Amino acid sequence: MTGDERQPWGRGLSAWTTRRWLRVGVAASLVVLTALGVTGAWVLGRTASISDELVDVKSPALSTSFRLESALLNQETGIRGYGLTGTAAFLEPYQQGLTEQATYTATLERLLGDDAAELADLHAVQGAVEKWQARIARPIAASPTGVASPLATERADEGKTEFDALRSAMARQQDRLRADALTARTDLSDTMRLRNWVFAAIALVIVALAGLIFEGLRRGVTKPLEQLGADARSVTAGDFTRPIIPTGPADLRQLSVEIDSMRLRLVRELEMTEQARQHLDAQAADLQRSNTELEQFAYVASHDLQEPLRKVSSFTQLLQRRYTGQLDAKADQYIAFAVDGANRMQTLINDLLEFSRVGRVHNTHETIALNAVVERTLSALSVSIEETGAEIMCDELPKLVADPTQMGMLWQNLIGNAIKFHRPGQTPHIHITAAREGELWQFSVTDNGIGIAPEYAEKVFVIFQRLHTKDAYSGSGIGLAMCKKIVEFHGGTIAVDPAYTDGTRITFTLAEAPPSATPAVSLVRTQPQGTAGAEQAGAHSVAESTP
């Protein structure tokens, strides 16, 4: 035996799919209904056949037999009256009886068909009639009219005997016909009763099949689908630990298994996502702590270094003023180096302080007109504009919700850089534009200066990254990093347009209102006493910074 043959019947049924169950169920239902239909058709045909035989054969044959008997009685009455009186009027019933006899006999032969027993009875009747007519009726009817026939008296006893035999034959025929009609009626009644039972059984089977089909669909399709839907809705609602239980036919169980596999995969993905989220949360906490420490360091460094650096700068400048020309050339050079280094250090610290204050100290948002901000910026840069002869064109700029101080620093750095990095011997031309792009405004500051090479398009926005030496262009390398921080703080982005090659084009976007964010933690409470005034004294514009 093969492995499939050794499988239990129930286990074999468990592998059936919904389609197979439906096919088998429909086929079985059709077989049962066909059998019942054939039985019902046979019963109906049998009922019709018996009814037709009873109506068209049995009953007409019995009534015809009675009529034949009546016709023979008329013959006997007419012959007896004619034989006793010789009156010709008595021959009329006899003649009419002969005609009716021939008609009824032919009718009986047609109705009885091939029923041998009933035809034998009819032939016996015909024989008795023929014997009576030959011995009694025809001889007396041939006697002359007007006088009594001597044969009537002479053969009176014989005639009575022959006609009694005729009556006996007729009685036997009628008894058989009556019995056959009764049998037909009984068969018709039994067949009609069987017909009623068959159709009642058909109705019950149809109801049972409907109930079985409904229950089969409920257990095999509806209930498994409801269970699958309930499990799927639980998973959709967030209960990813709930298993999908396979139920129903093989294909629905397979579907449940596949959906459960999807659920398990989602559980694994969610576990990985949760682990990644926890890892990101830990990294974000570390980053927040690191940023806080960096802000603390930048704040402390920019404040606590002010006093010693101011002393170093003051004394080196004092040495320079007092002892210049009194020492040798090397000493004067060293003193100049010290003074320049102290000044640059002080500028760098002030710029770093200003950079650290973006989003922490300068965080007051209000509706401002950017055209007014640009005008104030141009007024602050008026000396540089006059020295270089710069021509600045500014399109109509929108009103935004932003920090006014940061917007001033942004435009001062961008316009200041465009003026500072102009081509030698060429008048600077600067064009400021603004255009709406969806929910953002895109701005551009275009100049005809020395430009920025494409490979440095990202580097210029990194703090302290310089593309030129301090001898060529002054600055601390913090200006564009400051611009990037301000733009991103206001929900935008900034970049160098690489497609523009006739100078430099800085493009950036700003939202009409900055995204809501938690303000940075203020570090004022950690500053040493006596340094607040140093911050105010050391802070100044960073317009002279360079990329």
Secondary structure, 3 states (H helix, E strand, C coil): CCHHHHCCHHHHHHCCCHHHHHHHHHHHHHHHHHHHHHHHHHHHHHHHHHHHHHHHHHHHHHHHHHHHHHHHHHHHHHHHHHHHHCCHHHHHHHHHHHHHHHHHHHHHHHHHCCCHHHHHHHHHHHHHHHHHHHHHHHHHHCCCCCCCCHHHHHCHHHHHHHHHHHHHHHHHHHHHHHHHHHHHHHHHHHHHHHHHHHHHHHHHHHHHHHHHHHHHHHHHHHHHHHHHHHHHHHHHCCCCCCCCCCCCCHHHHHHHHHHHHHHHHHHHHHHHHHHHHHHHHHHHHHHHHHHHHHHHHHHHHHHHCHHHHHHHHHHHHHHHHHHCCCCCHHHHHHHHHHHHHHHHHHHHHHHHHHHHHECCCECCCEEEEHHHHHHHHHHHCHHHHHHHCCEEEECCCCEEEECHHHHHHHHHHHHHHHHHCCCCCCCCEEEEEEEEECCEEEEEEEECCCCCCHHHCCHHHCCCCCCCCCCCCCCCCCHHHHHHHHHHHCCCCEEECCCCCCCEEEEEEEECCCCCCCCCCCCHHHCCCCCHHHHHHHCCCCCCCCC
